[in-house]
Amino acid sequence: MTDVPDASLKIPAFGDAVRAYARIGWLSFGGPAGQIALMHREFVDERRWVDESTFLHALNFCHLLPGPEAQQLATWIGWRLHGLRGGLAAGLLFVIPGALVMFGLSLLYVTAAGLDWFAALFVGIKAAVLAIVVQALLRIAGRALKTPLLRGIAVASFVALAVLAAPFPIVVLSALVVGWAAARWRPGWMKLAPAKEGAAPPRRSAWRESLTAALLWGAIWAAPMLLILVTLGRDHVLWDIGAFFSQLAVVTFGGAYAVLAYMAQEAVSGFGWLRPGEMADGLGLAETTPGPLILVTQFVGFLAAWRDAAPFTPFVAALLGSLLTLWVTFAPCFLWIFAFAPWIDRLERAAGLKGALAAVTAAVVGVIANLSLWFALHVLFRRLEPAAWGLDLPVWASVDRAAVLLALLAALLLFRFRLGIIPMLAICSALGLLIGPGGPLLALV
């Protein structure tokens, strides 16, 4: 270890940093809040590799970007300490452990599907996921909806998605425009924190670094799609997987919860990759793995390729679908970090961008409210029927009493007793085995 100009900080040897990144990758449970807290403890409090203000500055920067902010923060810290190789090591090791676990769980999911005990297990998992999504809604709403304008954006996004069936990208882009305009011409409507003054201007080489990174990572992002186009064509499921998740990578402000309902709608109704309710299963699996929750996209890519495998075997197709989904989901994250990192100080002072981010975060509250409603309908009822405005309403006689009881228990454990997500999932899963389909206590409910 050698001192940097700020004597309170240290620059680690690259090998020591890699070991720290791997440790974080295997321990990063609990969603972005838990992952960011873990990195803060490791890098700021204990190891003193990054100072407090720089860490928070970088976190604000990552909030400006689409994609999982915790993974991008890890990538930025690696880049700051050791350049390109550091960013690659930190970013990849944040994702790889969870991706390996998710692949194994997805394989178990397709091979055990149809068994009573497996269906019963997922009754508990889905009920727990419903409580987790509601918790995310309340947490983000409490932080984001500071003004009447922001609350109006949240309500408008919910109505646009739940009632008008507006496309998710349009909702996000509309919020971006409204937030940018309000920050420039009516900043009081947003109540933004004052921009930092006196930040150092970007280096002269910043333009060259950004352009090089954008071209390089743009080519890396596109490479598998070009290979699929040449070998399998645009009609193959792998092309659809790559194109769809490339689109999501650009509009995933707010993380996995924000795009889940849109992803489920497209995967179920648009492409026919998933059956109704399976997205809740996928999020339940993602909650039990380390790494970013956006790994739920890997579950979707796995199932899509498994069920339309030709000319491969289902296993090979699912492996390719998983790898392709990971590639087009996370290659853009490296592009954003390596292209924009040299401009971090200037971005921190950009009022228009901060306003756009605040508006998107408010819109995400409405998006997650729509997701909560969608999950509740699919978890608590066995049948839905189409109604006016394209809405699906529950058939009350089809209520799943076991799911209702488990959802209430999950909410009690999460909100009243503040139990961790993993123990809560374990308890609900075990009870699901008892009172779910084929369970020994099913008759009691």
Residue, then its C-alpha position, 0 to 999 in steps of 0.5 A: m500500500t502506498d500513500v496518495p497525495d491525500a495522506s488519509l487515503k490509500i491506493p491498494a495494489f491491484g490484486d488486493a482490490v480484485r479480492a475486495y471486489a470479489r468479496i463484495g460481489w458474493l456479499s452484495f445482497g439486499g438490493p441497491a441500498g444494501q449494496i451501496a452501504l456495503m461498498h461505503r463500509e468497505f471502501v470509505d470507512e474501513r479501507r480508506w480507498v475513497d473519501e466520503s465526498t468523492f463516494l457521494h459525488a460518484l453515487n449522484f453521478c451514477h444516479l444520472l445514468p440508466g442501469p443499476e447504480a450500485q454496479q456502476l458505482a463499483t465500476w467507477i470506484g475501480w476505474r478511479l483506483h486503477g483505470l480501465r482494468g480496475g473498472l472492468a474488474a470491479g464491474l464484472l466481479f459485482v455481476i458474475p457471482g449473482a449471474l452464476v447463481m441465477f443460471g443455476l436457479s433458472l435451470l432448477y426452475v425449468t427442470a422442476a416446474g410442474l411439481d407440486w412442491f415447487a409450485a408451493l415453494f413459489v407461492g411463498i416466494k411470490a407473496a414475499v416479493l409482493a411485500i418487497v416491491v411495496q417496501a421499495l415503493l414506499r421507500i422511493a416515494g418518501r425520498a423522491l416526492k418532495t414537491p407537488l410537481l414531482r407528486g403529479i409526475a408520479v401520479a401521471s406515470f401510474v395512470a399512463l401505465a395502469v390505465l392508458a397502457a402507455p409504453f414505458p420508454i415514453v413515460v421515462l422520456s416524458a419525465l426527462v423532458v419535464g424535469w429538464a424544462a422545470a429545472r431550467w425555467r422553474p427550479g423552485w418547482m423541483k427543490l433541487a439541492p444547489a449545484k456545487e461551485g468551483a469544481a475543476p473543469p474536465r481535463r483536455s483529454a476528456w473529449r478523446e477519452s469519452l469518444t474512445a470509450a463510446l466507440l469501443w464499448g458501442a462496438i462491444w455492445a453490438a458485437p453479439m448482435l452482429l454475429i447473430l444477424v450473420t449466423l441466425g438472422r433477425d427471426h431467431v429468438l436470440w435476436d429478439i432477446g438482444a434487441f429487447f434488452s438493449q432497448l431496456a438498457v437505455v431506459t432502466f432509470g430506477g433499477a429492476y423494479a421500474v421496468l419489471a411490469y413493462m418487461a413482463q408485459e412484453a415478455v408475456s403478451g408481446f413475445g410469448w416468452l413467459r407465462p403470466g406470473e412467472m415474472a414474480d418467480g424471476l424476481g423472487l429468484a433475483e432477490t435471493t442472489p447477490g448482485p444487482l436485481i436487474l439480473v432478473t433479465q437473465f431469468v427472462g432471457f434464459l426462459a425465452a431461449w429454453r422454450d425456443a431452442a432450435p437449432f440448439t439443445p434447450f440447455v445450450a440455447a438457455l446458456l446463450g440466451s443468459l449470456l446474451t442478456l447479461w452482455v447487452t444489459f451490462a455492456p452499456c453500463f461500462l459504456w456510460i461509466f468509461a465515457f462519462a467519468p472524465w466529466i463527473d464534476r461538470l455533470e454534478r453542476a448541470a441543473g438540467l440533468k439533475g432536474a431530469l433525474a429528479a423527474v425520472t425518479a418521481a416517474v419511477v414511483g408511479v411505475i413501481a406503483n403500477l408494478s405493485l398493482w400488477f404483482a398483487l393481481h397476479v399473486l393473490f388471484r388465480r384468474l383475471e378477466p379483461a375489462a374496459w381500457g384494456l385493464d385486467l380485473p380479478v375474479w374474486a372467487s379465484v382469490d388464493r387464500a394461501a397467497v393472501l395469508l403469506a403476503l400479510l405475513a411477509a408484510l408483517l415481517l418486513f415492516r413491523f419486525r424489520l426482518g431481512i429480505i433473505p430470512m423473510l424469503a426463507i420463512c415464506s418459502a417454508l410456509g408455502l411448502l406447508i399451505g401451498p398446492g399439495g401442502p399438508l396444511l392446505a386444507l386449513v386455508 
